Each structure stands twice: as structure tokens, then as C-alpha cells.
Amino acid sequence: MLAMNAASTIGGAGRRFDRVAMTCVFGHPRDPRSWSGAPANLANALERLGVVVEGIRPRIGRLAKLAIVARDMMNGLGRPLSGEQMLRSLRSRRKLGTQVVEAACRLGARHILHTGTFDLPAPDAGGDVRHYLYCDHSWALARVHHPHAARLGKKALVAFEQAEREALQGLAHVFTFGAYVRDNLIHHYGLPAEKVTAVGSGMGAIEPYDGPKSYTEPKLMFVAKHLFRAKGGMLLLDAFEIARKRRPDLSLTIVGDERSRAFVGARPGITFHAYLPWAELQQLYRDSTLLVQPMLNDPWGQVYLEAMVSRTPVVGLTRHGLPEIVDGGRQGFLVDRAEPAPLAEAILSALSDPERLQRMAGAAQRHVLENYTWNRVAERIVYS
């Protein structure tokens, strides 16, 4: 696989590529529902720069999945605890990576931008295709707070680490959401610093809000389209119960999926929506006083950006991408421990000073608009 020189491009001077195939294992990359819409939004931004974007969705059939799982179990990796564990298998990665290379060759594409590491080809795949990666995490970072890490055997942990290292070899360049991921890829996985660039992310269709807004009413919100526990839903429910004993006027609106309704039940002060039309979700962001999203292992969190651009300050845990998004706590509230009591205290403290919330909200919105747009991400990928 060819390494890429900084000035080596096809097309306009200084451009990395004029045509690229984009991949996503979680759905077609042009589908706005795939991977929280990141591939689709990035593809649209690249096209605004004049780049031709082809979409590739690699898949593994049911029988092939069963064969991979059976072989991994025979080799001591244990029974998969989630679909993610199957994707982390070296066999899955090689199968998906081969599909991507073959699809790119059929399309005549010489540049492939992978959104995530699961479909990166083996380093010895050969050919003159250059592979790029846009990622929000690494396995070394994910396993620190991974909900299944304690249940994975030593062989599985070693195998996933080896698979991640193999996947990262031979890339022309890596683009990360956050600087903390960039640093991990350099220091833990040994990638050359000049081949890894933090480019940030954009957000979905939530529009900036500059209308009237009150910060005196304690209206909280939480959004989890899936993975209610991993997004911090249970932690928030416990913290809300503690906080409401001191502030009975607290209210919380949860937007989840229907499966999450059973976790919430009929708790006082909580309104649950299994679905909200986009316009109503946007209005909820604008009407809320705080987004409380104590995500346990989310690498970035687009919901934070959507809230901040709506002038709704955010509360979350001091881990992964949030400290970077809120500029070390200047644009939001960080909680060091994933426990109900300190989260409840942070909520009450934030709500105790409406004027501070208003100042923070304005600064947070400016911070997002200046630093987190898909056009900016696309420019950094094409021209950095």
C-alpha cells in the first residue's frame, strides 16, 4: 500500500483528492441515519468543495457472521456480548476490508475514506488505492470505560488490540474527531504525528438559535436514540431523583426509543418521548435550560454540539471528547465521577445561577459555530 506525500494529490494543486469512495459499516454512507449522519454530512460538505463522492457499504451475511463467531469462540475469544464484538474480530475486519477494496476497484476509485476502523483492509492488500480514516475513537480508549470490558477474556482483549493495530497500518492519513484521539493514535499505536490530524466534526440539521430564552426554569433534557444505559440514562435517573428532593420544580424530558420506556416508568417530573419529529426536537433544545448527558463511553457526542448551538449549556462526564468540546469546562459543566450524587450536585449548582447559564450559553454557541462545522471538517481533510 502506498504512503502519501503531503504534496501528492490528483487534481487541483494542494488538494488531497478530487474523487473519493466513502465507506460505513453501520449503513450506507449517504443515509443520514448511518453513524449519526456523520458520513452523509461529510460527503455533502466534500461535494461542496467539488469532490466527487462514491458510497460503499460493506456487509457480512448472517451465515458468515455465524462462522466468524464460531471460529473465534473455538479460539478462546468467548461468546460475543454485542454486534460490536463481532466487528472487532480480525476475521470480520479482513472480510469487510476486502469487500471495500473490491468495490473501490469496480468504481475506479483510487482514494477511500473509511468512517471507522472496522472495514480497513489488511496492510498487505496491495494495489494503488490510498486509504484514509476518519474516526472518533480507538480500541485503547474505548476499553477504558467499555461496558463489556470486564467481561472480556484476556485472549479477546489481546486479539482486539492486535486487530486495531493491524487496521491502522498502511494508511495514507488519519483524521480524528478530537485531539485526544489523535494523541492516542500517536502515543499508544505509534502512528507518525505527521500522518494524523484532528479535524473535529460538524452536527446535524439543528439550526442556531438567537431568540429569547429564559434560564430561570429548571428544564432538563436527555437524548438517547439507542444505548440508553451507555448514554448515561440510568445514572441520570438516579441523579434526578436526588436533585428533585432539593428542587421539586425540576423537570426532565427524555427522548429515547421505545425500548427505553421501561427504564423510565412513571417517575414524577419526567416526560418520555419515544420519538420526536425533527422540528419538535429542535424546539426542545431551545426550550430546555440544560442538556444533562452523562455518557459513560461515548467518544464524542453530537448532542452536545446540538444543545450548545441552541444556547443550552451541557452537563456531562470528564471523559473522552466532552472536555475538548466544552473547552475544559469553560463552555459547559464537567463531572469527574460517574455517580448520582456528584451529578445531582452539578445540576443544582448549574441551575442556581441563571445569569451564569446565560453567559455560558452565548459563549458556547459562538464556540461551536466557530469550530464545529462540516464545511470546516471537509476543508481540513482535502487541504491539510
C-alpha positions, 0 to 999 in steps of 0.5 A: 500500500502506498504512503502519501506525500503531503504534496501528492494529490490528483487534481487541483494543486494542494488538494488531497483528492478530487474523487473519493469512495466513502465507506460505513459499516453501520449503513450506507454512507449517504443515509443520514441515519448511518453513524449519526449522519456523520458520513452523509454530512461529510460527503455533502460538505466534500461535494461542496468543495467539488469532490466527487463522492462514491458510497460503499457499504460493506456487509457480512451475511448472517451465515458468515457472521455465524462462522466468524463467531464460531471460529473465534469462540473455538479460539478462546475469544468467548461468546460475543456480548454485542454486534460490536464484538463481532466487528472487532474480530480480525476475521470480520475486519479482513472480510469487510476490508476486502469487500471495500477494496473490491468495490473501490476497484469496480468504481475506479476509485483510487482514494477511500475514506473509511468512517471507522476502523472496522472495514480497513483492509489488511496492510498487505492488500496491495494495489494503488488505492490510498486509504484514509480514516476518519474516526472518533475513537480507538480500541485503547480508549474505548476499553477504558470505560467499555461496558463489556470490558470486564467481561472480556477474556484476556485472549479477546482483549489481546486479539482486539488490540492486535486487530486495531493495530493491524487496521491502522497500518498502511494508511495514507492519513488519519483524521480524528474527531478530537485531539485526544484521539489523535494523541492516542493514535500517536502515543499508544499505536505509534502512528507518525504525528505527521500522518494524523490530524484532528479535524473535529466534526460538524452536527446535524440539521439543528439550526442556531438559535438567537431568540429569547430564552429564559434560564430561570426554569429548571428544564432538563433534557436527555437524548438517547436514540439507542444505548440508553444505559451507555448514554448515561440514562440510568445514572441520570435517573438516579441523579434526578431523583436526588436533585428533585428532593432539593428542587421539586420544580425540576423537570426532565424530558427524555427522548429515547426509543421505545425500548427505553420506556421501561427504564423510565416508568412513571417517575414524577417530573419526567416526560418520555418521548419515544420519538420526536419529529425533527422540528419538535426536537429542535424546539426542545433544545431551545426550550430546555435550560440544560442538556444533562448527558452523562455518557459513560463511553461515548467518544464524542457526542453530537448532542452536545454540539446540538444543545450548545448551538441552541444556547443550552449549556451541557452537563456531562462526564470528564471523559473522552471528547466532552472536555475538548468540546466544552473547552475544559469546562469553560463552555459547559459543566464537567463531572469527574465521577460517574455517580448520582450524587456528584451529578445531582450536585452539578445540576443544582449548582448549574441551575442556581445561577441563571445569569451564569447559564446565560453567559455560558450559553452565548459563549458556547454557541459562538464556540461551536459555530466557530469550530464545529462545522462540516464545511470546516471538517471537509476543508481540513481533510482535502487541504491539510 
